[in-house]
């Protein structure tokens, strides 16, 4: 959400925007809009029962540990990750508030890349499949799939870093030839 807003407001200050298996909102959408009613219900219930009505989280470290087991096999890494998530509840309004895009880049001059991490991604398919379809053949967007799961930066850091470096190199080449 944040990078979409920054890219909308300050496109001239960015060379390239990269999304890693992430939500890409359209004007007026919130994270709740993108993630669906079940997600909204879970996050609002957590806020009411544990977050004084205004903070929310994906659950306790133990609850998240079970859910992440299929994506992060290394016990130590997985525990570190879920403890960071559990220790970082955030205001529920960050999920409710819709983004307001001004269309500051009407010619779509800012290049963008969407990386999809499809391995064992069934849980995210309803969210990311429509996003992926939007950008597979969209002018101004590069669409790439990396053979990893949604936790790719943690479980396959070299693979993700190499992909990011290739985008960086492509962006630099384009800047030098323009």
N, CA, C and O of each residue as an XYZ file, in Angstrom:
712
protein
N       0.824     -1.190      0.000
C       0.000      0.000      0.000
C       0.869      1.253      0.000
O       0.627      2.181     -0.772
N       1.862      1.279      0.853
C       2.681      2.485      0.994
C       3.429      2.775     -0.298
O       3.427      3.912     -0.769
N       4.064      1.772     -0.876
C       4.853      2.019     -2.086
C       3.948      2.484     -3.233
O       4.374      3.282     -4.068
N       2.727      2.002     -3.280
C       1.793      2.449     -4.311
C       1.488      3.927     -4.138
O       1.434      4.670     -5.118
N       1.286      4.360     -2.892
C       1.029      5.771     -2.631
C       2.211      6.657     -2.959
O       2.051      7.729     -3.542
N       3.405      6.207     -2.583
C       4.618      6.978     -2.884
C       4.821      7.066     -4.400
O       5.137      8.134     -4.924
N       4.642      5.964     -5.091
C       4.815      5.961     -6.552
C       3.798      6.881     -7.222
O       4.093      7.497     -8.246
N       2.609      6.971     -6.648
C       1.588      7.852     -7.205
C       1.928      9.315     -6.971
O       1.743     10.143     -7.863
N       2.425      9.643     -5.780
C       2.679     11.038     -5.428
C       4.023     11.557     -5.931
O       4.144     12.738     -6.255
N       5.033     10.693     -5.999
C       6.393     11.144     -6.330
C       7.039     10.312     -7.434
O       8.181      9.884     -7.267
N       6.365     10.066     -8.543
C       6.941      9.175     -9.559
C       8.266      9.681    -10.129
O       9.116      8.884    -10.525
N       8.441     10.986    -10.172
C       9.669     11.549    -10.740
C      10.882     11.300     -9.852
O      12.016     11.463    -10.303
N      10.667     10.912     -8.609
C      11.780     10.656     -7.703
C      12.149      9.177     -7.613
O      13.039      8.800     -6.851
N      11.473      8.353     -8.380
C      11.722      6.908     -8.358
C      12.183      6.433     -9.727
O      11.707      6.912    -10.756
N      13.102      5.500     -9.728
C      13.554      4.912    -10.990
C      12.711      3.691    -11.362
O      12.470      3.427    -12.540
N      12.271      2.953    -10.350
C      11.563      1.698    -10.599
C      10.887      1.266     -9.306
O      11.432      1.476     -8.222
N       9.720      0.674     -9.406
C       9.008      0.168     -8.238
C       8.888     -1.345     -8.371
O       8.547     -1.869     -9.432
N       9.179     -2.036     -7.267
C       9.126     -3.503     -7.253
C       8.150     -3.961     -6.184
O       8.176     -3.487     -5.048
N       7.295     -4.885     -6.567
C       6.366     -5.524     -5.632
C       6.762     -6.987     -5.517
O       6.880     -7.678     -6.529
N       6.968     -7.466     -4.294
C       7.315     -8.865     -4.049
C       6.087     -9.592     -3.515
O       5.805     -9.540     -2.318
N       5.354    -10.273     -4.401
C       4.193    -11.059     -3.993
C       3.311    -10.230     -3.068
O       2.943    -10.676     -1.981
N       2.978     -9.034     -3.504
C       2.337     -8.055     -2.630
C       1.014     -7.563     -3.207
O       0.725     -7.731     -4.392
N       0.232     -6.956     -2.342
C      -0.990     -6.311     -2.779
C      -0.636     -5.080     -3.610
O       0.300     -4.349     -3.289
N      -1.390     -4.864     -4.671
C      -1.219     -3.671     -5.504
C      -2.610     -3.043     -5.615
O      -3.402     -3.418     -6.480
N      -2.895     -2.094     -4.739
C      -4.247     -1.537     -4.703
C      -4.522     -0.581     -5.856
O      -3.617      0.024     -6.430
N      -5.787     -0.472     -6.163
C      -6.256      0.542     -7.089
C      -6.896      1.645     -6.247
O      -7.160      1.455     -5.060
N      -7.140      2.782     -6.861
C      -7.704      3.912     -6.130
C      -8.973      3.493     -5.381
O      -9.874      2.871     -5.944
N      -9.013      3.854     -4.095
C     -10.180      3.588     -3.274
C     -10.188      2.237     -2.582
O     -11.111      1.949     -1.820
N      -9.192      1.405     -2.822
C      -9.154      0.087     -2.186
C      -8.359      0.123     -0.891
O      -7.390      0.870     -0.752
N      -8.795     -0.706      0.058
C      -8.075     -0.904      1.306
C      -7.510     -2.321      1.319
O      -7.831     -3.136      0.454
N      -6.669     -2.602      2.305
C      -6.167     -3.973      2.446
C      -7.311     -4.939      2.732
O      -7.281     -6.083      2.278
N      -8.306     -4.497      3.470
C      -9.466     -5.351      3.694
C     -10.198     -5.633      2.384
O     -10.650     -6.757      2.164
N     -10.321     -4.643      1.519
C     -10.962     -4.865      0.214
C     -10.213     -5.931     -0.585
O     -10.822     -6.808     -1.197
N      -8.895     -5.841     -0.571
C      -8.079     -6.766     -1.357
C      -8.051     -8.173     -0.768
O      -7.980     -9.151     -1.512
N      -8.104     -8.287      0.548
C      -7.932     -9.582      1.208
C      -9.227    -10.303      1.537
O      -9.187    -11.472      1.922
N     -10.353     -9.661      1.401
C     -11.635    -10.334      1.568
C     -12.224    -10.296      2.963
O     -11.571     -9.918      3.936
N     -13.490    -10.706      3.025
C     -14.276    -10.605      4.250
C     -13.755    -11.505      5.369
O     -13.745    -11.091      6.528
N     -13.321    -12.724      5.048
C     -12.822    -13.612      6.105
C     -11.605    -13.002      6.804
O     -11.502    -13.036      8.030
N     -10.692    -12.446      6.016
C      -9.511    -11.787      6.578
C      -9.941    -10.623      7.468
O      -9.447    -10.460      8.584
N     -10.861     -9.824      6.957
C     -11.352     -8.684      7.730
C     -11.945     -9.147      9.054
O     -11.649     -8.577     10.104
N     -12.780    -10.178      9.007
C     -13.410    -10.684     10.228
C     -12.369    -11.150     11.246
O     -12.491    -10.858     12.436
N     -11.350    -11.871     10.783
C     -10.293    -12.356     11.687
C      -9.528    -11.207     12.323
O      -9.280    -11.210     13.529
N      -9.159    -10.234     11.521
C      -8.370     -9.112     12.040
C      -9.196     -8.242     12.992
O      -8.676     -7.778     14.007
N     -10.455     -8.020     12.681
C     -11.308     -7.234     13.567
C     -11.580     -7.974     14.873
O     -11.618     -7.361     15.940
N     -11.769     -9.296     14.791
C     -11.980    -10.084     16.010
C     -10.746    -10.022     16.906
O     -10.872     -9.882     18.123
N      -9.550    -10.126     16.313
C      -8.317    -10.059     17.096
C      -8.202     -8.686     17.760
O      -7.818     -8.583     18.925
N      -8.537     -7.641     17.015
C      -8.463     -6.286     17.580
C      -9.397     -6.141     18.779
O      -9.034     -5.528     19.784
N     -10.589     -6.700     18.673
C     -11.556     -6.596     19.776
C     -11.123     -7.421     20.982
O     -11.262     -6.971     22.119
N     -10.603     -8.614     20.750
C     -10.287     -9.498     21.874
C      -8.905     -9.284     22.473
O      -8.703     -9.567     23.653
N      -7.947     -8.789     21.689
C      -6.575     -8.659     22.183
C      -5.969     -7.263     22.013
O      -4.993     -6.928     22.684
N      -6.532     -6.459     21.135
C      -5.881     -5.199     20.767
C      -6.604     -3.943     21.193
O      -6.419     -2.887     20.588
N      -7.433     -4.040     22.235
C      -8.138     -2.863     22.764
C      -8.979     -2.165     21.695
O      -9.271     -0.973     21.789
N      -9.360     -2.942     20.676
C     -10.218     -2.418     19.627
C      -9.514     -1.669     18.514
O     -10.125     -1.371     17.488
N      -8.225     -1.355     18.701
C      -7.546     -0.557     17.666
C      -6.269     -1.183     17.127
O      -5.780     -0.757     16.080
N      -5.713     -2.182     17.807
C      -4.527     -2.884     17.304
C      -4.931     -4.267     16.811
O      -5.837     -4.889     17.364
N      -4.267     -4.739     15.787
C      -4.547     -6.084     15.290
C      -3.253     -6.792     14.941
O      -2.199     -6.172     14.798
N      -3.358     -8.112     14.806
C      -2.195     -8.952     14.518
C      -2.670    -10.209     13.805
O      -3.862    -10.514     13.772
N      -1.724    -10.920     13.241
C      -2.033    -12.201     12.593
C      -2.157    -13.316     13.620
O      -2.376    -14.469     13.247
N      -2.021    -13.002     14.900
C      -2.164    -13.989     15.960
C      -0.923    -14.073     16.818
O       0.002    -13.272     16.687
N      -0.918    -15.054     17.695
C       0.248    -15.272     18.557
C       1.345    -15.969     17.762
O       1.097    -16.520     16.689
N       2.547    -15.938     18.295
C       3.668    -16.614     17.627
C       3.364    -18.103     17.463
O       3.677    -18.683     16.423
N       2.762    -18.726     18.471
C       2.445    -20.152     18.368
C       1.412    -20.420     17.279
O       1.537    -21.392     16.535
N       0.397    -19.573     17.179
C      -0.617    -19.733     16.127
C       0.001    -19.561     14.746
O      -0.277    -20.339     13.833
N       0.825    -18.556     14.598
C       1.448    -18.304     13.299
C       2.478    -19.367     12.948
O       2.648    -19.703     11.776
N       3.163    -19.897     13.947
C       4.180    -20.913     13.702
C       3.593    -22.099     12.932
O       4.204    -22.600     11.988
N       2.446    -22.524     13.332
C       1.795    -23.652     12.651
C       1.472    -23.313     11.197
O       1.693    -24.125     10.299
N       0.954    -22.124     10.976
C       0.593    -21.702      9.627
C       1.774    -21.518      8.694
O       1.651    -21.736      7.489
N       2.916    -21.121      9.233
C       4.097    -20.854      8.414
C       4.969    -22.094      8.199
O       5.907    -22.059      7.403
N       4.670    -23.164      8.889
C       5.490    -24.385      8.827
C       5.679    -24.903      7.397
O       6.754    -25.392      7.051
N       4.653    -24.798      6.583
C       4.754    -25.269      5.201
C       5.622    -24.400      4.312
O       6.072    -24.840      3.255
N       5.855    -23.178      4.734
C       6.650    -22.257      3.927
C       8.060    -22.069      4.442
O       8.982    -21.849      3.656
N       8.242    -22.151      5.737
C       9.567    -21.925      6.328
C       9.942    -23.178      7.104
O       9.541    -23.347      8.256
N      10.704    -24.047      6.477
C      11.042    -25.341      7.079
C      12.010    -25.218      8.251
O      11.925    -25.980      9.214
N      12.918    -24.271      8.167
C      13.916    -24.094      9.224
C      13.233    -23.590     10.500
O      12.690    -22.486     10.528
N      13.267    -24.408     11.550
C      12.569    -24.074     12.803
C      13.036    -22.759     13.408
O      12.216    -21.955     13.851
N      14.331    -22.537     13.431
C      14.887    -21.323     14.037
C      14.444    -20.083     13.252
O      14.007    -19.099     13.850
N      14.551    -20.121     11.933
C      14.162    -18.996     11.090
C      12.658    -18.728     11.211
O      12.230    -17.580     11.334
N      11.866    -19.798     11.175
C      10.422    -19.642     11.279
C      10.038    -19.006     12.615
O       9.198    -18.107     12.662
N      10.653    -19.472     13.691
C      10.322    -18.936     15.015
C      10.696    -17.451     15.102
O       9.940    -16.642     15.641
N      11.864    -17.108     14.570
C      12.288    -15.707     14.550
C      11.239    -14.860     13.812
O      10.834    -13.804     14.299
N      10.814    -15.322     12.662
C       9.857    -14.607     11.817
C       8.514    -14.424     12.530
O       8.001    -13.308     12.597
N       7.946    -15.499     13.057
C       6.623    -15.388     13.678
C       6.676    -14.580     14.972
O       5.706    -13.906     15.317
N       7.783    -14.638     15.683
C       7.900    -13.811     16.885
C       7.951    -12.327     16.532
O       7.402    -11.495     17.255
N       8.608    -11.995     15.424
C       8.632    -10.591     14.974
C       7.227    -10.144     14.588
O       6.801     -9.051     14.962
N       6.506    -10.973     13.848
C       5.144    -10.621     13.447
C       4.230    -10.479     14.655
O       3.480     -9.509     14.758
N       4.289    -11.437     15.564
C       3.416    -11.421     16.738
C       3.717    -10.243     17.655
O       2.815     -9.725     18.314
N       4.963     -9.819     17.702
C       5.360     -8.719     18.578
C       5.066     -7.356     17.960
O       5.328     -6.321     18.573
N       4.523     -7.359     16.750
C       4.332     -6.103     16.028
C       2.886     -5.891     15.594
O       2.615     -5.763     14.400
N       1.950     -5.852     16.549
C       0.585     -5.541     16.127
C       0.555     -4.133     15.534
O       1.385     -3.288     15.869
N      -0.397     -3.899     14.663
C      -0.471     -2.590     14.031
C      -1.900     -2.057     14.110
O      -2.844     -2.828     14.283
N      -2.058     -0.751     13.985
C      -3.399     -0.186     14.039
C      -4.290     -0.800     12.956
O      -3.884     -0.925     11.800
N      -5.490     -1.176     13.341
C      -6.406     -1.802     12.395
C      -6.769     -0.842     11.261
O      -7.145     -1.278     10.173
N      -6.657      0.442     11.512
C      -6.964      1.416     10.459
C      -6.025      1.274      9.260
O      -6.387      1.672      8.153
N      -4.826      0.714      9.455
C      -3.924      0.515      8.312
C      -4.509     -0.502      7.335
O      -4.124     -0.531      6.166
N      -5.424     -1.325      7.801
C      -6.110     -2.281      6.931
C      -7.410     -1.701      6.368
O      -7.820     -2.046      5.260
N      -8.044     -0.834      7.123
C      -9.348     -0.264      6.739
C      -9.234      0.898      5.769
O     -10.063      1.051      4.871
N      -8.205      1.715      5.952
C      -8.118      2.970      5.203
C      -7.866      2.727      3.717
O      -6.880      2.086      3.352
N      -8.740      3.230      2.867
C      -8.510      3.079      1.426
C      -7.421      4.033      0.948
O      -7.235      5.118      1.500
N      -6.723      3.614     -0.068
C      -5.695      4.468     -0.661
C      -6.366      5.436     -1.627
O      -7.314      5.080     -2.327
N      -5.871      6.638     -1.654
C      -6.370      7.649     -2.593
C      -5.244      7.971     -3.563
O      -4.240      8.578     -3.190
N      -5.422      7.559     -4.801
C      -4.410      7.795     -5.824
C      -4.801      9.020     -6.643
O      -5.958      9.175     -7.035
N      -3.831      9.881     -6.895
C      -4.072     11.131     -7.604
C      -3.791     11.028     -9.094
O      -4.162     11.915     -9.862
N      -3.133      9.943     -9.507
C      -2.808      9.796    -10.924
C      -1.692     10.714    -11.354
O      -1.747     11.307    -12.431
N      -0.666     10.838    -10.509
C       0.448     11.745    -10.787
C       1.359     11.265    -11.911
O       2.240     12.000    -12.357
N       1.151     10.039    -12.368
C       1.958      9.479    -13.460
C       1.008      8.990    -14.562
O       0.978      7.800    -14.874
N       0.229      9.918    -15.152
C      -0.803      9.495    -16.104
C      -0.257      8.788    -17.339
O      -0.961      7.987    -17.955
N       0.974      9.071    -17.700
C       1.552      8.410    -18.876
C       2.223      7.095    -18.509
O       2.811      6.439    -19.369
N       2.142      6.708    -17.256
C       2.773      5.470    -16.778
C       4.244      5.400    -17.158
O       4.719      4.373    -17.644
N       4.970      6.503    -16.932
C       6.391      6.531    -17.253
C       7.226      5.767    -16.237
O       8.310      5.285    -16.562
N       6.734      5.655    -15.021
C       7.452      4.929    -13.982
C       7.337      3.430    -14.244
O       6.237      2.880    -14.298
N       8.476      2.786    -14.405
C       8.433      1.343    -14.653
C       8.243      0.592    -13.344
O       8.665      1.041    -12.279
N       7.598     -0.557    -13.452
C       7.269     -1.346    -12.274
C       7.468     -2.828    -12.584
O       7.343     -3.271    -13.726
N       7.784     -3.578    -11.525
C       7.908     -5.034    -11.646
C       7.096     -5.685    -10.543
O       7.146     -5.271     -9.384
N       6.351     -6.705    -10.920
C       5.621     -7.529     -9.958
C       6.242     -8.914     -9.976
O       6.230     -9.599    -10.998
N       6.785     -9.322     -8.832
C       7.322    -10.675     -8.674
C       6.272    -11.531     -7.987
O       5.788    -11.193     -6.906
N       5.928    -12.626     -8.616
C       4.999    -13.589     -8.014
C       5.801    -14.769     -7.506
O       6.667    -15.286     -8.211
N       5.516    -15.200     -6.274
C       6.164    -16.359     -5.650
C       5.097    -17.449     -5.510
O       4.462    -17.540     -4.459
N       4.882    -18.274     -6.533
C       3.716    -19.155     -6.562
C       3.831    -20.495     -5.833
O       2.819    -21.177     -5.673
N       5.010    -20.893     -5.389
C       5.184    -22.227     -4.808
C       4.384    -22.352     -3.513
O       4.512    -21.527     -2.608
N       3.567    -23.382     -3.440
C       2.695    -23.623     -2.284
C       1.922    -22.359     -1.907
O       1.779    -22.035     -0.728
N       1.436    -21.665     -2.905
C       0.753    -20.398     -2.671
C      -0.754    -20.470     -2.731
O      -1.414    -19.455     -2.955
N      -1.309    -21.646     -2.535
C      -2.751    -21.808     -2.652
C      -3.521    -20.849     -1.747
O      -4.574    -20.337     -2.128
N      -2.993    -20.609     -0.552
C      -3.681    -19.731      0.399
C      -3.807    -18.313     -0.148
O      -4.770    -17.611      0.159
N      -2.844    -17.894     -0.954
C      -2.854    -16.538     -1.484
C      -3.399    -16.453     -2.908
O      -3.494    -15.359     -3.463
N      -3.749    -17.559     -3.491
C      -4.203    -17.566     -4.885
C      -5.393    -16.624     -5.118
O      -5.389    -15.890     -6.107
N      -6.406    -16.618     -4.247
C      -7.524    -15.693     -4.493
C      -7.098    -14.224     -4.476
O      -7.707    -13.396     -5.154
N      -6.070    -13.899     -3.717
C      -5.578    -12.530     -3.649
C      -4.659    -12.200     -4.817
O      -4.854    -11.194     -5.499
N      -3.644    -13.056     -5.052
C      -2.601    -12.709     -6.013
C      -2.899    -13.087     -7.459
O      -2.319    -12.491     -8.367
N      -3.776    -14.050     -7.707
C      -4.088    -14.419     -9.097
C      -4.654    -13.233     -9.877
O      -4.194    -12.976    -10.990
N      -5.633    -12.502     -9.341
C      -6.128    -11.342    -10.096
C      -5.070    -10.251    -10.277
O      -5.020     -9.596    -11.318
N      -4.232    -10.060     -9.264
C      -3.163     -9.059     -9.371
C      -2.183     -9.481    -10.464
O      -1.792     -8.672    -11.305
N      -1.793    -10.748    -10.443
C      -0.864    -11.260    -11.457
C      -1.451    -11.090    -12.857
O      -0.746    -10.685    -13.781
N      -2.726    -11.397    -13.014
C      -3.361    -11.245    -14.327
C      -3.339     -9.798    -14.806
O      -3.172     -9.536    -15.997
N      -3.508     -8.861    -13.874
C      -3.479     -7.433    -14.245
C      -2.146     -7.043    -14.864
O      -2.103     -6.191    -15.751
N      -1.042     -7.665    -14.401
C       0.275     -7.185    -14.798
C       1.032     -8.091    -15.759
O       2.106     -7.716    -16.230
N       0.511     -9.252    -16.058
C       1.205    -10.156    -16.988
C       1.476     -9.491    -18.330
O       2.542     -9.687    -18.914
N       0.543     -8.725    -18.813
C       0.722     -8.112    -20.136
C       0.437     -6.614    -20.114
O       0.101     -6.028    -21.143
N       0.569     -6.006    -18.964
C       0.306     -4.576    -18.812
C       1.533     -3.770    -19.237
O       2.644     -4.032    -18.776
N       1.330     -2.795    -20.114
C       2.431     -1.923    -20.531
C       2.958     -1.159    -19.321
O       2.177     -0.646    -18.520
N       4.246     -1.086    -19.193
C       4.863     -0.385    -18.077
C       5.171     -1.286    -16.895
O       5.816     -0.862    -15.936
N       4.715     -2.521    -16.962
C       4.965     -3.484    -15.878
C       5.741     -4.674    -16.430
O       5.492     -5.141    -17.542
N       6.676     -5.146    -15.635
C       7.308     -6.443    -15.917
C       6.703     -7.421    -14.912
O       6.516     -7.088    -13.742
N       6.405     -8.606    -15.374
C       5.846     -9.633    -14.498
C       6.797    -10.817    -14.520
O       7.118    -11.348    -15.584
N       7.248    -11.227    -13.336
C       8.172    -12.352    -13.242
C       7.740    -13.289    -12.127
O       7.251    -12.848    -11.087
N       7.921    -14.578    -12.347
C       7.666    -15.555    -11.296
C       8.995    -16.112    -10.822
O       9.887    -16.408    -11.617
N       9.105    -16.247     -9.510
C      10.305    -16.815     -8.897
C       9.885    -18.105     -8.220
O       8.860    -18.160     -7.540
N      10.679    -19.133     -8.410
C      10.352    -20.460     -7.903
C      10.584    -20.552     -6.394
O      11.501    -21.225     -5.923
N       9.723    -19.853     -5.656
C       9.748    -19.887     -4.198
C       8.347    -19.584     -3.700
O       7.428    -19.391     -4.495
N       8.183    -19.542     -2.391
C       6.868    -19.274     -1.821
C       6.780    -17.840     -1.312
O       7.717    -17.058     -1.476
N       5.661    -17.502     -0.698
C       5.403    -16.136     -0.254
C       6.470    -15.607      0.707
O       6.637    -14.393      0.831
N       7.179    -16.482      1.374
C       8.254    -16.078      2.289
C       9.609    -16.112      1.581
O      10.640    -16.296      2.228
N       9.613    -15.939      0.284
C      10.823    -16.018     -0.534
C      12.020    -15.246     -0.026
O      13.122    -15.793     -0.028
N      11.867    -13.992      0.416
C      13.036    -13.277      0.909
C      13.696    -13.956      2.107
O      14.888    -13.763      2.347
N      12.938    -14.741      2.856
C      13.503    -15.472      4.000
C      14.060    -16.830      3.599
O      15.151    -17.207      4.026
N      13.315    -17.565      2.780
C      13.685    -18.956      2.493
C      14.550    -19.107      1.246
O      15.203    -20.135      1.066
N      14.559    -18.114      0.403
C      15.386    -18.149     -0.813
C      15.990    -16.771     -1.062
O      15.776    -16.184     -2.122
N      16.742    -16.253     -0.095
C      17.232    -14.871     -0.219
C      18.128    -14.643     -1.433
O      18.061    -13.579     -2.050
N      18.961    -15.615     -1.789
C      19.841    -15.425     -2.951
C      19.023    -15.367     -4.243
O      19.283    -14.532     -5.110
N      18.055    -16.236     -4.364
C      17.190    -16.251     -5.546
C      16.462    -14.910     -5.696
O      16.404    -14.354     -6.792
N      15.918    -14.403     -4.612
C      15.206    -13.131     -4.649
C      16.188    -11.983     -4.899
O      15.902    -11.098     -5.705
N      17.329    -11.986     -4.228
C      18.330    -10.928     -4.431
C      18.826    -10.903     -5.870
O      18.981     -9.831     -6.455
N      19.074    -12.076     -6.445
C      19.516    -12.122     -7.847
C      18.454    -11.536     -8.777
O      18.777    -10.814     -9.720
N      17.185    -11.849     -8.506
C      16.103    -11.308     -9.327
C      16.026     -9.790     -9.184
O      15.840     -9.077    -10.170
N      16.167     -9.303     -7.964
C      16.151     -7.861     -7.745
C      17.341     -7.181     -8.418
O      17.203     -6.102     -8.994
N      18.491     -7.809     -8.343
C      19.673     -7.232     -8.997
C      19.493     -7.185    -10.511
O      19.954     -6.241    -11.152
N      18.840     -8.172    -11.090
C      18.620     -8.147    -12.539
C      17.688     -7.000    -12.921
O      17.881     -6.369    -13.960
N      16.681     -6.724    -12.095
C      15.790     -5.591    -12.350
C      16.568     -4.289    -12.220
O      16.396     -3.381    -13.033
N      17.417     -4.191    -11.212
C      18.241     -3.006    -11.017
C      19.157     -2.776    -12.215
O      19.283     -1.652    -12.702
N      19.786     -3.834    -12.681
C      20.679     -3.712    -13.840
C      19.906     -3.274    -15.076
O      20.383     -2.428    -15.832
N      18.722     -3.836    -15.292
C      17.895     -3.441    -16.439
C      17.499     -1.969    -16.348
O      17.526     -1.254    -17.350
N      17.130     -1.513    -15.144
C      16.733     -0.126    -14.941
C      17.909      0.803    -15.212
O      17.740      1.844    -15.847
N      19.102      0.439    -14.738
C      20.278      1.269    -14.976
C      20.624      1.334    -16.472
O      20.989      2.396    -16.976
N      20.512      0.212    -17.174
C      20.782      0.213    -18.612
C      19.812      1.138    -19.332
O      20.224      1.894    -20.212
N      18.556      1.093    -18.981
C      17.547      1.955    -19.624
C      17.841      3.421    -19.348
O      17.691      4.258    -20.238
N      18.260      3.749    -18.120
C      18.575      5.140    -17.792
C      19.767      5.631    -18.603
O      19.791      6.785    -19.031
N      20.746      4.776    -18.817
C      21.934      5.179    -19.563
C      21.632      5.391    -21.038
O      22.296      6.201    -21.686
N      20.655      4.691    -21.581
C      20.342      4.808    -22.997
C      19.257      5.849    -23.279
O      18.969      6.146    -24.438
N      18.654      6.404    -22.220
C      17.599      7.405    -22.464
C      18.165      8.795    -22.512
O      17.423      9.757    -22.707
